[in-house]
Amino acid sequence: MRRSFSIEEGDLVSYIHDEVSYKQSYETAEEKDFNTVFEEFIDNIDLSKAPLFKAKLLKFSEQRHLFLLNIHHIIFDGTSCEILMNELLNFYNHNNISCEPDCSQNFR
């Protein structure tokens, strides 16, 4: 999540930053305004600026919330998606989740 990219002399170059600042986004909205909020949220992600994802929690009422997540595909593959979805579902269902990542996967 600390990665960014640029084109230098015609080649794609990847950078891994020591630190990346990320501001959590929380907004109260009316459900009728969802399309506008969503369109603003899904604007392009700048590959030259880490992090290459955005998240926002929308509160429509005390009992109704919506979590938006926009992750650029260059940093997020099918395995990553499965892991994240499982973690989010466990969190949503109030199950205990591990703070330690599952490193049983072999990555290249």
N, C-alpha and C positions, 0 to 999 in steps of 0.2 A: 504494500500500500504506500510505500515511500518512493515509488518509481515514477520517473517522467521520461519523455523522449524528445529528441530533436533531430533535424536533418542537418548534417554537417558534411559539406563537400559531396553531396549526393547520397550519403550513407545515413541510415537510421542509427542513431546512437541512443543507448539507454543509460539513464543515470539513476543511482540509488542514493537517496538523500539520507543523511544522518538523522534529521528530524523534519517532520512535516506538521504544520499546524492545521488543525481541523476544527471548525466551529460547528457545534451541534445546531440543528435547525428545528425549531418548534414553533408552530403557528396555529392560532385559532382561526377557523374559517367557517363560512356557511357552506353547506353542501351544494347549494346552487352555484357557488363560485369555484367548484372543483375544477372544471375544465380550464379556467384561466390559470389557477394555481399550478395545475399539472403542466400546461404548456410552458409556463415560465420555468418550471423545475427541469424539464427534459431538454433544455437547450444544450448545445454541444459542449462536450468536455474538452478543455484545452490540454492536449497531450504534453505540452511543454511545462505544465504546472501541476505538481503533485499536490494532493492525492487525485487519482483518476476515478474518483467516485463521489457521489453526493447522497446524503440521506436527509429525510425530513419527516417529522411526525406532525400530522395534522389532527387537530382536535375539533370535531364537529359538535360534540356535546360531551357531557360527563361519561356517557356510556358508549360513545362512538368515536373511534380514532382510526386513522389510516396512516400506515407507514409507507413512505415512498423511498425507493432505493434505485439509484442510477449508477451503474458501474460500467466502465468502458471494457469492451470485450478483449482488449489487448492484455489486460491484467486478470481476466476472470474466465476460466475454462469450465467445462462441465463438472469436473471433480470439485473444483472450488465452489461452484453453485450448489452442488449436493451437500457439501459440508456446511455452508452458510445456511441453507434452508433448514437443515436438520437442527442447527443451533438456534435459529430463530423460532422454529416450531417448539422446541424444548423450552425456550425462554417464555414464549407465549402461553404455553400450557403449564407454566409454573413448575416445570421439572428442574431438577438440579442440572446445571451445566458445568462442565469442567473448564477451568481457566487455563488448563494445559492443552495445547493442540494435540490432535491425534496424528502422530508422526509415523504411523504404520504404512502410509502410502509411499511408494517410490516415485520420486520426481526426478526429471532430468533437467 
